[in-house]
Structures are given as structure tokens and as C-alpha cells.
């Protein structure tokens, strides 16, 4: 099977459950930004110890982003076909992020100054991922269907990434490896 179809050579791309839209549509731009966010999360995950708490959180989030992208890539007349948690973002998915945020922020003291990214490679990668998620959130505003939880999910995800980066900076050894730690 070849990975190219030539169907997009006319400047359009297919949607989940059918239909085609221009590649520069708001939906495809938002999905592209989420795809970039997922890749940035992969960079952060690559710096974490395999099987660590950070690795497990980021794998879950990366899988959630597939759900989010499926929802974004579905035309309004096909939304009835979406399955909660599989192709439709759910309130539970947002709640899980909030639980992670609360648990993570409890692990470090309140900040008293602005954060300067780059404390270490892991926190820097998390900060880059956070900014990419924020861009995806801005682009999803014009693309998500009314009543969708795509934007709240992305908003909480950026908060979680901020919290994980701050926790890492405060020496939380459960989250990731230290420089010179084990490799994959």
C-alpha cells in the first residue's frame, strides 16, 4: 500500500466520515496545530524515563489528541457518528487533566516570580509543548463545533504542561530523568 493517494493534489483533504475541505480551512489548520502539539509532546516524552509518571501522562495525552483531531476532522452533519472518548472529547477527559494539574501543583511551592524557560532539557521541552498547545487552542476556537470540549481540553492541557515543567524544575524525581539518566 502506498502512502500517497494524490487526492490532495487539488488542495483539498478528506474529513473523517466523508467530505472534503480546502487544506487551508480553519478545521485543517487547527488539526495541523494539534498534530504539531502532539509531536512536541513526543519530544518531551523522549526526554522522560520510559515508564515514569511523566512518560505515562504524556502517552495518555498523546492518545487523547487523536480523539481531539478526529472530532475536529468531522463535518457538522456527521457529528452524530462520533463516539465519546474514541472520536469525541468528553468531560471525563478534561477532568483527568484537572486531576493531574491539581496533583502536580501540590508537589511544588507557589511561584513568586516569572518563569524563565530552559532550566533543564525536560522542562524546556514541556514549555515548548505548552506554547504549541496554546497555539492549537487559539486555532481550535474557530474550528470546533458549538458545545465541543476541544477548546477546554487544550486549555487544561497547556495548564498541565506548565505545571509539569515547574514540577520538573523543582527537582521532582518521579516525573523524569535527570541529565545523564537512562536512555530508551
N, C-alpha and C positions, 0 to 999 in steps of 0.2 A: 504494500500500500504506500502510495506517495503522500508526502505531507502537504503538497501543494495541489490546489484544485483549479486554480485560475478563475474561480468565480468572483474573486475580489478585484480582479484586474479592471473592472469598471468603476472602482471607487466605492463599492458597497460591501457590506458584510452581513452575514446571516445572524438572525436572532434565535434564541432558544425557542422551541416550539413553532418556528417558522417566521417568515417575514424577513425583509432586508432593509437596511438603513444605510445612509452615507457613512463612510468611515470617520468623517469629522462631525458626526452628530453628537449631541450632548451625552447620550447614553454610552456611546463608544468611547468618548473622551473620559467619562467617569470610570468606565470599566478599565481603560488603559491606566488611569491613575491608580486604581485599586490593584491592578496587576503589578505596577511598579512598587506599590506598598508591600505587596506580598514578597517580591524579590528582595526589598530592603530588609524585611523581617528575616528572610533566609540568610542574609549576610550577618545579622545579629545572632541568629541561631547557630551559624557556623562557628562563632566565637565562644559559644557556650559548651560546657561539658555535655557530651551525649548522656541522656537520661537525667540530667539535672532538672531542677524545678523550672528554670528559665527555658530550657530546651522543650520541656513538656508544655509549658504555657504557650510558647511561640508556635509549636506544631499545631496545637488546637486552634489558635488564631488563624494560622495559615489555611487550615481546612475550612474555618468559618468564612474566610474571604472567598472561597469557591462558591459557597452558598450565596454570599452577597453579590458576587458577579453574576451568578445565574439569575437572581432576582432582577438586577439592573438590565440584563440582556433579554428580558421578556417583554414583549409588546403588551400594552394595556388589555387588549382583547384576549390575551392568553394567560393573564394573571391567575385565573381560576385553576389553572393546571399546576400552579406552584405548590410544593409540599413543604410544610413547616419544618425547618431545620435541615432540609435537603436542598431546597431551591428558594426558600423564603426565610428571611431573617426573623427570628422570634424574640419575644420579650425575655425568654429564658436565656438566650444567647447574650443579650445586653446585661442581664442580671449577673451572669457568670463573670463578665468583665468587671462589674462593680464590686463583686466579692473579692476578686483578685486585687483591685485597686485598694480596697479597704485593708486587706491583709498585708499588702506590700507597704502602704504608707505607715502602718503601725510599727514597721521594723526600723524606721529611721526617724531622727528628731526633726521637728518642723524647721524649714529653711528660714534663714534670716536675711538672705541676700539673693541677688540674681545668680542663676547658674551659668557658668561658662562651660560649654560642652568640650569634651576632649580629655576628661580625667583619666580614662583608660580606653583601650580599644572596644570593649564591650559596651560601656555606657555611651561612647561616641556613636557606635553603630545603632544603639537603641534611639539616640537622639535624631540621627538621620532618618531612621524609620518613622519616628514620630512626626517629623516635618513632612514626609511624603504622605503619611496618613492624613495629615491636616489638609494637604492639597487635594487628596482624593475626596475628603469630606466636602470641601468647597465645590468641587466639580459635581459631586453627587446631589447637591442641593437642587440643581436644575434638571436632574435626570431621574431621580427617584419618584415613584408614584406616590400620590397622596396617601397618608396613613402608613407608609412604609417605615420600617425601623432601620433602614440602611444608614441614614444620617446619624441617628442616636448611637448606633453601633460604632461607626467610625469615630464619633466624638469620644466615646468611652475608651475606644482602643488607643487613641492618642494620649488620653489621660493615663491609661495603664502603662504605656511605653515610657512616659515621663516618670512615673513612679518607679518602674523597674530600673531605669537609668540612675535615679537618685539612690535607690537601694544599693545598687552596684557600687556607686561612688562611696557609700558609707561602709564598704567592706563586708557586705552580706555574702558570706561564703556559700550559702545554699543556692545562690542564683547562677553563678557562672564560674568558669575557671579564671585563674589569675594568669598574668603573662608568664609564659614558660610552663603552663599547665599541660595536661594531656592533650593529645590531638585525636582527631577522628580516624 
